[in-house]
Amino acid sequence: MRITLTVLLVFLLDPGGFRLSAHLRDPSGFRLSAHLRDPGGFRLQAEGQGAISQERPQPPVSSCAVSDDAEFATTKTNAVQVGGGAMYAASRERRYLDALRGPLGEVLQYKRTGSLPPEPDGRTILDAYDVTYAGLAKPAVLYLDAYHFDDALTAPKGFVCAVPIGLTAPPPDAFLASESVLRLAIEQGAVRDFAPISLDADGSGTHGVLFDQFRLIARASRAAAAGGHPIDPARPPVEIIRVRMVVVAYPLRCGDRAPVAPGSIDVTDAQGQAPRRDGENASGDGLARLLPGMNLPAGTMGASFFIDRPRPTNSIRIAYPEGACGPPNEVVMPVRFTNAKPLKTPPATLPAGQPAIDRPVRLQALIDMDGSAQRVVFMGGPRALADSAIAAVRGWTAEPARLNGSPVITPVTLQVRFEPR
């Protein structure tokens, strides 16, 4: 018996088409023939001995590393650390899942099925996804952690990547930073005073000063402690939680003439995104309510804005009555901001018994006005090294960030790499 397999391929250049025929001559051989239907064409024939076999599909080359740990991503204790916090969780999780494919390159379908209760740290919430693809008997459950980030992201075992995952380290978690600033201001403010920030870039304070959110909370904490009723960081008064800063403008002195009180205070922005004002300009009793217990020169004006402190693109503008000291009748003072700089960062040493590892531990902290790392929190990487990494950075020092020469509290992310013993 002879079996014939015929496949027709139609070529645009040849309206007559092309016919490919494969004939099994006997169990051990075959004949391959190709014919042009056009009478003016030709015939190509190839014969040979052998067996016709069907090859199994080969898995594609993955565009990312694939974990060899069967528990990675499939257990709650070994979730995928995509990072980003509540603000960026959804987009970063989608980007990770969109990069994945089945073992033979199958396109995935996934659905978020819910979130798990917070872990003991009070802030980590895992998202669970049902993931499936053609041929998979039942959905796989993958767990993603958007509150921690690992620099060595991989595909789960049994999956591949169609494209590189492409997730970079996220910025500091804004919600965590806000909570950390609140607690540190209450803690440090109860035992020390913090000088306000000069409006003048040279640090002179000639035209006035400002109180950022940290300094406002610290002042409230200092007053409460002095009155015998210290603030509980876990239950702070509502009025000190509100994000704001207060700008204070002093009267303008013009030679021998009497000081001239300012007429208005504004915060402008080079990119057109000036912060919103919280109420009207205040003086007298209104200013005393903004800054209780503050001794200020007569004629001083204050204004509150919904922002924790000025941005590098901001300027403070103070207007005075026309002709007060001759033209111009306003002063515009751009803020001068310098970033925190590391000074002393001794390397961390691997704890005894820990194998060498090339992945860093990521932490988030506040650099305080003395240049020390405060409120240090684990943000990703090998969990087994979290405590050792936190202990290491407590010995680090930095030049604090400065605003017009005055130190300011700054949230930062830190990488801690371990040296073998």
C-alpha positions as CSV (number, residue, x, y, z in Angstrom):
1,M,0.0,0.0,0.0
2,R,1.3,3.5,-0.9
3,I,0.4,6.6,1.2
4,T,0.6,9.9,-0.5
5,L,0.7,13.3,1.4
6,T,0.1,16.4,-0.7
7,V,0.5,20.0,0.4
8,L,-0.4,22.9,-1.9
9,L,1.5,26.2,-1.5
10,V,0.3,29.1,-3.6
11,F,2.9,31.6,-4.7
12,L,1.9,35.1,-5.8
13,L,4.5,35.1,-8.6
14,D,3.2,31.9,-10.2
15,P,-0.6,31.8,-10.7
16,G,-0.3,28.1,-11.5
17,G,0.7,27.3,-8.0
18,F,3.2,24.7,-6.6
19,R,2.5,21.2,-5.6
20,L,4.6,19.2,-3.0
21,S,4.0,15.5,-2.9
22,A,5.6,13.0,-0.5
23,H,5.2,9.3,-1.3
24,L,6.0,6.5,1.1
25,R,7.5,4.0,-1.3
26,D,8.0,1.3,1.4
27,P,8.4,1.2,5.2
28,S,12.1,2.2,4.9
29,G,12.1,4.9,2.3
30,F,10.4,7.8,0.7
31,R,10.3,9.8,-2.5
32,L,9.9,13.6,-2.5
33,S,8.6,15.3,-5.7
34,A,7.9,18.9,-6.6
35,H,5.9,19.8,-9.8
36,L,5.1,23.1,-11.4
37,R,1.6,22.9,-12.9
38,D,2.7,25.3,-15.7
39,P,3.5,23.2,-18.7
40,G,6.6,25.3,-19.3
41,G,8.0,24.6,-15.9
42,F,10.2,21.9,-14.5
43,R,10.2,18.9,-12.2
44,L,12.4,18.5,-9.2
45,Q,12.7,15.0,-7.6
46,A,14.7,13.9,-4.6
47,E,14.8,10.4,-3.3
48,G,16.4,8.9,-0.2
49,Q,16.2,6.2,2.4
50,G,15.0,7.0,5.9
51,A,12.0,7.4,8.2
52,I,9.7,10.3,8.5
53,S,9.4,11.6,12.1
54,Q,7.5,14.4,13.8
55,E,9.7,16.6,16.1
56,R,8.3,17.8,19.5
57,P,8.0,21.6,20.0
58,Q,11.1,23.0,21.6
59,P,10.8,25.5,24.6
60,P,11.7,29.0,23.6
61,V,14.8,30.8,25.0
62,S,13.7,32.8,28.0
63,S,14.4,36.5,28.0
64,C,14.9,36.4,31.8
65,A,16.4,34.0,34.3
66,V,14.0,31.2,35.4
67,S,13.9,30.1,39.1
68,D,14.8,26.6,39.9
69,D,12.9,26.8,43.2
70,A,9.5,25.3,42.9
71,E,8.2,27.4,45.8
72,F,9.2,30.7,44.2
73,A,6.0,32.7,43.4
74,T,3.8,29.8,44.3
75,T,4.0,30.1,48.1
76,K,3.2,33.1,50.4
77,T,6.6,32.9,52.0
78,N,8.4,33.2,48.7
79,A,6.3,35.7,46.8
80,V,7.7,37.7,43.8
81,Q,9.0,41.0,45.1
82,V,8.0,43.5,42.4
83,G,8.0,46.6,44.7
84,G,6.4,50.0,44.3
85,G,4.0,50.1,47.3
86,A,0.3,51.0,47.1
87,M,0.9,53.8,44.6
88,Y,2.5,51.7,41.9
89,A,1.5,48.1,42.8
90,A,-1.1,47.5,40.0
91,S,1.1,48.7,37.1
92,R,4.3,46.9,38.4
93,E,2.4,43.6,38.9
94,R,0.9,43.8,35.4
95,R,4.3,44.4,33.9
96,Y,5.7,41.4,35.6
97,L,2.9,39.1,34.6
98,D,2.8,40.5,31.0
99,A,6.4,39.4,30.5
100,L,5.7,35.7,31.4
101,R,4.7,32.9,29.0
102,G,4.0,29.2,29.4
103,P,6.8,26.7,29.1
104,L,6.4,26.5,25.3
105,G,5.7,30.2,24.9
106,E,2.0,30.1,25.5
107,V,0.3,33.4,26.1
108,L,-1.0,33.8,29.7
109,Q,-4.4,34.8,31.0
110,Y,-4.4,36.0,34.6
111,K,-6.9,37.4,37.1
112,R,-6.3,38.9,40.5
113,T,-8.3,36.9,43.0
114,G,-7.7,39.1,46.1
115,S,-5.2,40.3,48.7
116,L,-4.0,38.5,51.8
117,P,-4.1,40.1,55.3
118,P,-1.0,42.1,56.3
119,E,2.0,40.2,57.4
120,P,3.4,40.8,61.0
121,D,5.3,43.9,59.8
122,G,1.9,45.5,59.4
123,R,2.5,46.8,55.9
124,T,3.1,43.9,53.5
125,I,0.0,42.7,51.7
126,L,0.3,39.9,49.1
127,D,-1.8,39.9,45.9
128,A,-2.9,36.5,44.6
129,Y,-3.4,35.8,40.8
130,D,-4.9,32.8,39.0
131,V,-2.7,32.2,35.9
132,T,-3.5,29.9,33.1
133,Y,-2.6,29.2,29.4
134,A,-3.7,26.7,26.7
135,G,-3.2,23.1,27.8
136,L,-2.8,23.8,31.5
137,A,-5.1,21.5,33.5
138,K,-5.9,24.0,36.2
139,P,-4.8,27.6,37.0
140,A,-1.5,28.2,38.8
141,V,-1.7,30.6,41.8
142,L,1.1,33.2,41.9
143,Y,1.8,35.5,44.8
144,L,3.1,39.0,44.2
145,D,4.6,41.4,46.8
146,A,4.4,45.0,45.8
147,Y,5.9,46.2,49.1
148,H,9.3,44.8,48.6
149,F,11.6,44.7,45.6
150,D,14.3,42.2,44.6
151,D,17.0,43.2,42.1
152,A,17.1,39.6,40.8
153,L,13.6,39.1,39.5
154,T,13.1,35.7,37.7
155,A,10.3,33.8,36.1
156,P,8.7,31.1,38.3
157,K,9.7,27.5,37.6
158,G,7.7,26.2,34.7
159,F,7.4,29.6,33.0
160,V,9.6,31.6,30.7
161,C,9.8,35.3,29.8
162,A,8.9,36.6,26.3
163,V,10.6,39.9,27.0
164,P,12.9,41.1,29.8
165,I,10.9,41.9,33.0
166,G,12.3,45.4,33.0
167,L,11.3,46.5,36.5
168,T,13.8,48.9,38.1
169,A,14.1,49.8,41.8
170,P,11.1,52.0,42.8
171,P,11.5,55.3,44.5
172,P,11.0,55.6,48.3
173,D,7.5,54.6,49.4
174,A,5.7,57.9,49.9
175,F,3.2,56.5,52.5
176,L,5.9,54.8,54.5
177,A,8.1,58.0,54.4
178,S,5.2,60.2,55.6
179,E,4.5,57.9,58.5
180,S,8.3,57.7,59.3
181,V,8.6,61.5,59.3
182,L,5.7,61.9,61.6
183,R,7.1,59.4,64.2
184,L,10.6,60.8,64.0
185,A,9.4,64.4,64.4
186,I,7.4,63.4,67.5
187,E,10.3,61.4,68.9
188,Q,13.1,64.0,68.3
189,G,10.9,67.1,68.8
190,A,10.0,66.0,72.4
191,V,13.7,66.5,73.4
192,R,15.2,69.2,71.2
193,D,14.4,72.3,69.2
194,F,15.0,72.7,65.5
195,A,15.8,76.1,64.0
196,P,13.5,77.3,61.1
197,I,14.8,77.4,57.5
198,S,16.0,80.7,56.1
199,L,14.0,82.1,53.1
200,D,17.3,83.6,51.8
201,A,19.6,81.2,50.0
202,D,22.6,82.5,52.0
203,G,21.0,81.3,55.2
204,S,20.8,84.8,56.7
205,G,17.0,84.8,57.3
206,T,16.9,88.5,56.4
207,H,13.5,88.3,54.7
208,G,12.0,85.6,56.8
209,V,12.0,81.8,57.6
210,L,9.9,78.8,56.9
211,F,8.8,75.8,58.9
212,D,8.6,72.5,57.0
213,Q,6.2,69.7,58.1
214,F,8.9,68.0,60.2
215,R,9.6,71.3,62.1
216,L,5.9,72.0,62.7
217,I,5.3,68.5,64.1
218,A,8.5,68.8,66.2
219,R,7.3,72.1,67.7
220,A,4.0,70.6,68.6
221,S,5.7,67.6,70.2
222,R,8.0,69.9,72.2
223,A,5.2,72.0,73.5
224,A,3.2,68.9,74.4
225,A,6.1,67.3,76.3
226,A,6.8,70.6,78.1
227,G,3.2,70.7,79.2
228,G,3.4,67.1,80.6
229,H,1.3,65.5,77.9
230,P,3.7,64.0,75.4
231,I,2.2,63.0,72.1
232,D,1.7,59.3,71.4
233,P,3.2,58.5,68.0
234,A,0.6,55.8,67.5
235,R,-2.3,58.2,68.1
236,P,-1.2,61.7,67.1
237,P,-3.6,64.7,67.1
238,V,-5.3,65.2,63.8
239,E,-4.2,68.8,63.4
240,I,-0.5,67.8,63.2
241,I,-1.0,65.1,60.6
242,R,-2.1,67.5,57.9
243,V,0.6,68.0,55.3
244,R,1.7,71.7,55.3
245,M,4.5,74.2,55.6
246,V,4.4,77.7,57.0
247,V,6.2,80.6,55.4
248,V,7.0,83.6,57.6
249,A,7.9,87.0,56.0
250,Y,9.5,89.7,58.1
251,P,8.9,93.5,57.8
252,L,11.3,95.1,55.2
253,R,13.9,97.5,56.6
254,C,14.8,100.5,54.4
255,G,17.6,102.5,56.0
256,D,16.4,104.8,58.8
257,R,12.7,104.4,57.9
258,A,10.3,102.4,59.9
259,P,10.0,98.7,58.9
260,V,7.4,98.1,56.2
261,A,5.1,95.1,56.7
262,P,4.8,92.6,53.8
263,G,1.6,92.7,51.8
264,S,1.4,89.1,50.5
265,I,3.3,85.8,50.4
266,D,3.3,83.4,47.5
267,V,5.1,80.2,46.4
268,T,5.7,80.1,42.7
269,D,7.0,77.2,40.6
270,A,9.3,77.2,37.5
271,Q,7.2,74.4,36.0
272,G,3.8,76.0,36.8
273,Q,2.9,73.6,39.6
274,A,2.7,75.9,42.6
275,P,1.4,74.4,45.8
276,R,-2.1,75.4,47.0
277,R,-2.5,77.9,49.8
278,D,-4.1,76.8,53.1
279,G,-6.2,79.8,54.0
280,E,-5.3,83.5,53.7
281,N,-2.2,85.4,54.7
282,A,-2.1,85.7,58.4
283,S,-0.7,88.3,60.9
284,G,-1.3,89.2,64.5
285,D,-3.6,86.7,66.2
286,G,-3.9,84.7,63.0
287,L,-0.2,84.2,62.9
288,A,-0.1,83.3,66.5
289,R,-2.5,80.5,65.8
290,L,-0.3,79.2,63.0
291,L,2.8,79.3,65.2
292,P,1.8,79.2,68.8
293,G,4.5,80.4,71.3
294,M,6.6,81.9,68.5
295,N,8.1,85.4,69.2
296,L,8.1,87.3,66.0
297,P,8.7,91.0,65.1
298,A,5.7,93.3,64.8
299,G,4.3,93.4,61.3
300,T,5.4,89.9,60.4
301,M,3.1,87.9,58.0
302,G,2.7,84.2,57.6
303,A,1.1,81.9,55.1
304,S,0.4,78.1,55.1
305,F,0.7,75.9,52.0
306,F,-0.4,72.3,51.3
307,I,3.1,70.9,50.9
308,D,5.6,69.4,53.3
309,R,8.5,71.7,52.1
310,P,9.5,73.6,49.0
311,R,10.5,71.8,45.9
312,P,13.8,72.6,44.1
313,T,11.8,74.4,41.4
314,N,9.9,76.7,43.9
315,S,10.6,80.3,44.7
316,I,9.2,82.4,47.6
317,R,7.7,85.7,46.6
318,I,7.1,88.5,49.1
319,A,5.3,91.6,48.0
320,Y,5.5,95.0,49.8
321,P,3.4,98.1,49.5
322,E,4.4,100.1,46.4
323,G,7.2,102.6,47.0
324,A,8.1,101.0,50.4
325,C,11.8,101.0,49.6
326,G,11.7,102.0,46.0
327,P,11.3,99.7,43.0
328,P,10.9,96.8,42.8
329,N,8.2,96.3,45.4
330,E,8.7,92.5,45.7
331,V,11.4,90.0,46.6
332,V,11.6,86.6,44.8
333,M,13.9,84.1,46.5
334,P,14.5,80.8,44.7
335,V,15.2,77.9,47.1
336,R,18.6,76.2,47.0
337,F,18.5,72.5,47.6
338,T,21.4,70.1,48.0
339,N,21.0,66.3,48.2
340,A,22.2,64.1,51.0
341,K,25.6,62.6,50.4
342,P,27.1,59.4,52.0
343,L,30.1,60.0,54.2
344,K,30.8,56.8,56.0
345,T,29.4,53.5,54.7
346,P,31.5,50.6,56.1
347,P,30.7,47.3,54.2
348,A,28.4,44.8,55.8
349,T,29.8,41.3,56.7
350,L,27.9,38.1,56.1
351,P,26.6,36.5,59.3
352,A,28.3,33.2,60.2
353,G,26.9,30.3,58.2
354,Q,25.3,32.4,55.5
355,P,26.4,31.5,51.9
356,A,27.8,34.3,49.7
357,I,25.2,36.2,47.7
358,D,25.5,38.8,45.0
359,R,22.0,40.3,45.5
360,P,21.8,43.5,47.7
361,V,19.4,44.0,50.6
362,R,17.2,47.1,50.0
363,L,16.2,49.4,52.8
364,Q,14.3,52.6,53.2
365,A,15.3,55.1,55.8
366,L,15.2,58.8,56.8
367,I,18.5,60.7,56.9
368,D,18.0,63.0,59.9
369,M,19.5,66.5,60.4
370,D,22.6,64.9,62.0
371,G,23.2,62.7,59.0
372,S,22.2,59.4,60.7
373,A,19.9,56.8,59.3
374,Q,16.6,56.6,61.2
375,R,13.4,54.6,60.9
376,V,15.1,51.9,58.8
377,V,12.8,49.4,57.2
378,F,13.5,46.3,55.0
379,M,12.3,46.9,51.4
380,G,13.5,43.8,49.5
381,G,16.2,41.3,48.7
382,P,17.2,38.3,50.7
383,R,15.0,38.3,53.9
384,A,17.5,36.2,55.8
385,L,19.9,39.2,55.7
386,A,17.4,41.9,56.6
387,D,18.3,42.3,60.3
388,S,22.1,42.3,59.5
389,A,21.6,44.9,56.8
390,I,19.6,47.2,59.2
391,A,22.3,46.8,61.9
392,A,25.0,47.7,59.3
393,V,23.4,51.0,58.1
394,R,22.9,52.2,61.7
395,G,26.6,52.7,61.6
396,W,26.6,54.7,58.4
397,T,26.7,58.5,58.3
398,A,25.9,61.1,55.7
399,E,25.9,64.8,55.0
400,P,22.2,65.6,55.3
401,A,20.2,67.2,52.5
402,R,20.0,71.0,52.9
403,L,17.5,73.7,52.0
404,N,19.0,77.2,51.9
405,G,21.8,75.8,54.0
406,S,19.5,74.3,56.7
407,P,19.4,70.5,57.1
408,V,16.2,68.8,56.2
409,I,14.9,65.2,56.8
410,T,15.1,63.2,53.6
411,P,13.6,59.7,52.8
412,V,16.2,57.5,50.9
413,T,16.5,54.0,49.6
414,L,19.7,52.2,50.5
415,Q,21.5,49.1,49.1
416,V,23.5,46.9,51.4
417,R,25.9,44.4,49.8
418,F,27.6,41.8,52.0
419,E,31.2,40.9,51.9
420,P,32.2,37.3,52.7
421,R,34.0,36.6,56.0
